[in-house]
Amino acid sequence: MDSANASSPGPAEAAPPVVEGLSERDGQILAFERHWWKYAGAKEQAIRDQFQMSATRYYQVLNALIDRPEALAHDPLLVKRLRRLRAARQRARSARRLGIEV
């Protein structure tokens, strides 16, 4: 066995990989979406308290964020779930507009 394979993993190798391209705020937004129900009160108030932005602006940022490949690499299950929910809401809006029962 060569020396490269014989070395034990160090603390840097045990840490999860850092995703390039995501800002600290982007990571915080994804973490918030993963656990938002743990915050007291309404989600909109928690958004204002934690991110100092309106709920409308937060959802604009979130929708742009979940379209980025860096976000998908950071938390694939969460991003795929958020994309599915967004697509379902878009289908429901389109169906209502066209008068179709879904």
Secondary structure, DSSP 8 states (H G I E B T S, - for coil): --HHHHS---HHHHS----TT--HHHHHHHHHHHHGGGSSS-HHHHHHHHHSS-HHHHHHHHHHHHTSHHHHHH-HHHHHHHHHHHHHHHHHHHHHHHT---
